[in-house]
């Protein structure tokens, strides 16, 4: 073996070993550093804003037409940082922590139902002085942004719905079935150890996730288990009252619907139901993908969304 190649292999082995050791021996600073790096690559800065009775954390970066991204239940704003790095040339990107999640206010007696979160989103846009935006949402966040568009259509340029909740006429997904029939909460971890099961329930093929970041997410999930399961029970109990079908019928907002065909949380049948309801919608069903396409397939998700926005820009 040539000496230069041998030296390169030795250097790479030392670097990988050093990274592994730091990631395991100093998980908190390593997690913060890696999350910070990912945000930097996406051009996003963390900020805070006050709305009536609540303080919201959000990521913000870029200029131009704003795209506001809303996470699902048990998640937070950083669910969108990988894909945000790939779409940042489209304009300004904003990812918000909803009340009850991430680094935003989490009052124990707060109202976290869909109608309340729609109004929290409206207050957030008002606080940032954004009269009209593009909206994207994953799972519960998809239900919230779609409900927002139905209530305030003049404020929404387009919708990006990533496996949205709220399609009441679709067969119940595994998460809702387990909750209703067995009292199990597949999307939530009581302990950090249970977080591995949560990851397996939302991904078909897990994306790379550093050990330190996984540990930080696991601890946060366990600390918020009681609140998030209460929110989930409320969503399931009121699923029919808050369903999307009556709200979205003939909504003219241009919409890109994305769903993985291996989604175990929400049945992919919901994708075609929404597509049939929305007259100006496009549907992408991703083979072999689970519940969070923007994390499992960020490059494909970003490409589809860029092309969708380009078609909007070229439309008469």
C-alpha positions in Angstrom: 0.0 0.0 0.0 1.4 3.4 -1.0 2.7 5.4 2.1 0.4 8.4 1.2 -2.7 6.2 1.1 -1.7 4.5 4.4 -1.2 7.9 6.0 -4.6 9.1 4.8 -6.3 6.0 6.2 -4.5 6.6 9.6 -5.6 10.2 9.6 -9.2 9.3 8.8 -9.3 6.6 11.5 -8.0 9.1 14.0 -10.6 11.7 13.0 -13.5 9.2 13.0 -12.4 7.8 16.4 -12.0 11.3 17.8 -15.5 12.3 16.6 -17.0 9.1 18.0 -15.3 9.6 21.4 -16.4 13.3 21.6 -20.0 12.4 20.5 -20.3 9.8 23.3 -18.2 11.4 26.1 -19.5 15.0 25.7 -23.0 14.5 24.2 -24.6 17.8 25.2 -22.0 20.2 23.7 -21.7 17.9 20.7 -25.4 17.9 20.1 -25.6 21.6 20.4 -22.7 22.0 18.0 -24.2 19.7 15.4 -27.6 21.2 15.5 -26.0 24.7 15.3 -24.0 23.6 12.2 -27.1 22.2 10.5 -28.9 25.5 11.1 -26.0 27.4 9.7 -25.9 25.3 6.6 -29.6 26.1 6.1 -28.9 29.8 6.7 -31.3 29.9 9.7 -31.0 31.8 13.0 -32.9 31.0 16.2 -35.2 33.8 17.3 -38.1 34.5 19.8 -41.3 36.4 19.4 -44.1 37.2 21.8 -47.8 36.6 20.9 -50.7 37.0 23.3 -49.9 34.9 26.4 -47.2 32.9 24.8 -43.6 33.1 23.7 -42.7 31.3 20.4 -39.2 30.1 19.3 -38.5 29.9 15.6 -35.8 29.6 13.0 -35.5 32.3 10.3 -33.3 33.0 7.4 -33.1 34.3 3.8 -35.0 37.0 1.9 -37.9 37.0 -0.5 -41.3 35.2 -0.5 -41.7 33.7 3.0 -42.3 30.0 3.5 -43.5 29.1 7.1 -43.0 25.5 8.2 -45.0 23.8 11.0 -43.9 20.6 12.6 -46.0 17.6 13.8 -46.9 16.3 17.2 -43.9 15.5 19.5 -41.6 17.3 17.0 -40.1 20.7 16.7 -38.7 23.3 14.3 -35.5 21.4 13.6 -37.5 18.7 11.7 -37.1 21.1 8.8 -33.5 22.1 8.9 -32.2 19.4 6.6 -34.7 20.2 3.8 -34.4 24.0 4.5 -30.8 23.9 3.4 -31.9 22.5 0.1 -34.7 25.0 -0.7 -33.2 28.2 0.8 -32.8 29.8 -2.7 -36.6 30.0 -3.0 -36.8 32.8 -0.5 -37.2 33.4 3.2 -37.6 30.2 5.3 -39.2 30.2 8.8 -39.7 27.1 11.0 -41.7 27.7 14.2 -42.1 25.8 17.4 -45.8 25.6 18.1 -47.0 26.3 21.6 -46.6 23.1 23.7 -43.5 22.0 21.7 -39.8 22.6 21.3 -38.6 25.8 23.0 -41.9 27.6 22.9 -44.2 28.2 25.8 -45.8 25.0 27.2 -48.5 26.0 29.8 -49.9 22.9 31.4 -53.5 24.1 31.0 -53.0 25.5 27.5 -55.4 24.9 24.6 -53.5 22.9 22.0 -56.5 21.9 19.8 -56.4 22.5 16.0 -58.5 25.6 16.1 -56.4 27.1 18.9 -53.1 26.3 17.0 -54.6 27.9 13.9 -55.0 31.1 15.8 -51.6 30.8 17.3 -50.2 30.6 13.8 -52.2 33.7 12.8 -50.8 35.6 15.8 -47.3 34.5 14.9 -47.6 35.7 11.3 -49.1 39.0 12.6 -46.2 39.4 15.0 -43.7 38.9 12.1 -45.8 41.3 9.9 -46.3 38.6 7.3 -49.7 39.3 5.5 -49.2 36.5 3.0 -47.0 33.4 3.0 -46.4 30.0 1.6 -47.2 27.3 4.3 -45.8 23.8 4.8 -46.7 21.4 7.5 -45.9 17.8 8.6 -48.5 15.5 10.2 -50.3 17.6 12.8 -48.6 20.7 11.4 -50.1 19.8 8.0 -53.5 19.7 9.5 -52.9 23.1 11.1 -51.7 24.9 8.0 -54.4 23.3 5.8 -57.0 24.5 8.4 -55.4 27.9 8.4 -55.6 28.1 4.6 -59.3 27.2 4.7 -60.0 29.9 7.3 -57.7 32.6 5.9 -57.3 31.8 2.2 -56.2 35.3 1.3 -53.1 34.9 3.4 -51.8 31.7 1.8 -49.9 31.5 -1.5 -49.5 27.8 -1.5 -49.6 24.7 0.7 -47.0 21.9 1.1 -48.7 19.1 3.0 -46.3 16.3 4.2 -48.5 13.4 5.4 -51.0 15.7 7.1 -53.2 14.5 9.9 -56.9 15.3 9.9 -58.2 13.2 7.0 -61.1 11.6 8.9 -62.5 9.4 6.2 -59.1 7.6 5.7 -58.5 4.4 7.6 -57.0 5.2 11.0 -53.2 5.0 11.1 -51.3 2.7 13.4 -50.8 5.5 16.0 -54.5 6.3 16.4 -55.5 2.6 16.3 -53.0 1.7 19.1 -54.2 4.7 21.2 -57.9 3.9 20.8 -57.8 0.1 21.1 -54.9 -0.5 23.5 -54.1 2.8 25.2 -50.6 2.8 23.6 -48.8 5.9 22.4 -46.5 4.8 19.6 -45.3 8.3 18.8 -44.2 9.2 22.4 -41.5 7.9 24.7 -41.9 7.6 28.5 -38.2 7.2 28.9 -35.2 8.0 26.8 -34.8 4.2 26.1 -38.2 4.1 24.4 -37.2 6.8 21.9 -35.7 4.1 19.7 -39.1 2.6 19.3 -40.6 6.0 18.3 -37.9 6.4 15.6 -38.8 3.0 14.2 -42.5 3.9 14.1 -42.1 7.0 12.0 -39.3 6.0 9.6 -39.1 3.2 7.1 -35.4 3.7 6.8 -33.9 5.8 9.5 -31.8 8.8 8.4 -28.4 9.3 9.8 -28.6 10.8 13.3 -25.6 11.4 15.6 -25.7 9.6 18.9 -25.5 12.8 20.9 -28.4 14.4 19.0 -30.5 11.2 19.4 -29.8 11.3 23.2 -30.8 14.9 23.5 -34.0 14.3 21.5 -34.8 11.2 23.6 -34.4 13.1 26.9 -36.6 16.0 25.6 -39.3 13.5 24.4 -39.4 11.8 27.8 -39.7 15.1 29.7 -42.7 16.1 27.5 -44.4 12.7 27.4 -47.3 13.7 29.7 -48.1 16.9 27.9 -47.8 15.4 24.4 -49.9 12.4 25.1 -52.6 14.7 26.5 -52.5 16.7 23.3 -52.7 13.5 21.2 -55.7 12.2 23.2 -57.5 15.5 22.6 -56.7 15.4 18.8 -58.0 11.8 18.5 -61.1 12.5 20.6 -62.0 15.5 18.3 -60.8 14.1 15.0 -64.2 14.3 13.4 -64.9 17.8 14.5 -61.6 19.0 13.2 -61.4 16.9 10.1 -60.0 18.5 6.9 -62.6 17.2 4.4 -65.4 19.7 5.0 -62.9 22.5 5.3 -60.8 21.8 2.1 -63.6 21.0 -0.3 -62.9 23.1 -3.4 -60.2 25.2 -1.6 -58.4 26.9 -4.6 -55.0 27.2 -2.9 -52.3 25.5 -5.0 -51.1 22.5 -2.9 -48.4 19.9 -3.1 -49.3 16.7 -1.1 -46.5 14.4 -0.2 -46.9 11.0 1.5 -44.7 7.9 2.0 -46.3 4.6 1.1 -44.8 3.0 4.2 -46.3 5.5 6.6 -47.3 3.6 9.7 -48.7 6.6 11.6 -51.2 7.9 9.0 -52.7 5.8 6.3 -51.5 6.8 2.8 -55.1 6.6 1.6 -55.5 10.1 3.0 -53.2 11.4 0.2 -55.7 10.5 -2.5 -58.6 11.7 -0.5 -57.0 15.1 -0.2 -56.0 15.1 -3.8 -59.6 14.5 -4.9 -60.8 17.4 -2.7 -58.3 20.1 -3.7 -58.9 21.2 -7.3 -55.4 22.7 -7.7 -53.3 20.0 -6.0 -50.4 17.7 -7.0 -49.7 14.4 -5.3 -46.4 12.7 -4.7 -46.4 9.2 -3.1 -42.9 8.2 -2.2 -42.2 4.4 -2.3 -40.5 2.9 0.7 -40.8 6.1 2.8 -42.4 6.5 6.2 -44.1 9.3 8.0 -41.5 12.1 7.7 -40.5 12.4 4.1 -38.5 15.7 4.6 -36.2 13.8 7.1 -36.1 10.4 5.4 -35.7 11.7 1.9 -34.7 15.4 2.2 -33.2 15.6 -1.3 -36.2 14.2 -3.1 -38.6 16.2 -0.9 -36.7 19.4 -1.7 -36.5 18.7 -5.4 -40.3 18.1 -5.6 -41.0 21.2 -3.7 -38.6 23.4 -5.8 -40.3 22.1 -8.9 -43.7 22.8 -7.5 -42.8 26.4 -6.6 -41.2 26.8 -10.1 -44.5 25.8 -11.7 -46.3 28.3 -9.6 -43.9 31.0 -10.6 -44.4 30.2 -14.3 -48.2 30.0 -14.1 -50.2 32.8 -15.7 
